[in-house]
Amino acid sequence: MEEEQKDNQAIDNLVDHLKPLVEHMKHIHDMAVVAYTPLVDDLCNRKATQNEEEWMLDWLLMYAGDDRMLQLYKRVCRAYWQVYPDSIAFYIMEYRKEYDPESLIGTKYEYLLHENKYDEE
């Protein structure tokens, strides 16, 4: 019982120490949404070059774990699916590898989950 209380106290201390970091990360995500929304609006309201579309998706992918940023990522993918299909397919797979790897298990794309392992050997 006493050991369990020590474990609980250690967890509580860790959570207390991590709260400022979590709040700071939330603030960064909030700022990213504000900064990227007009850029995505602009990109989706004109025909951008493939480099512009890929650059935007590269940056959005870093924050795509946030639902608001994921919506921006999806907007770009939907806007350019027919214009740059190979590029968009690549970025959809990158998203899945990073944020939804379970969706690749049991599919013909499961090998993508192991790409980095082969690079290290």
Buried (B, 14 or more C-beta within 10 A) or exposed (E): EEEEEEEEEEEEEEEEEEEEEEEEEEEEBEEBBEEBBEBBEEBBEEEBEEEBBBEBBEBBBEBBEBEBBBBBBBBBBEBBEEEBEEBBEEBBEBBBBEEEEEEBEEEEEEEBBEEEEEEEE
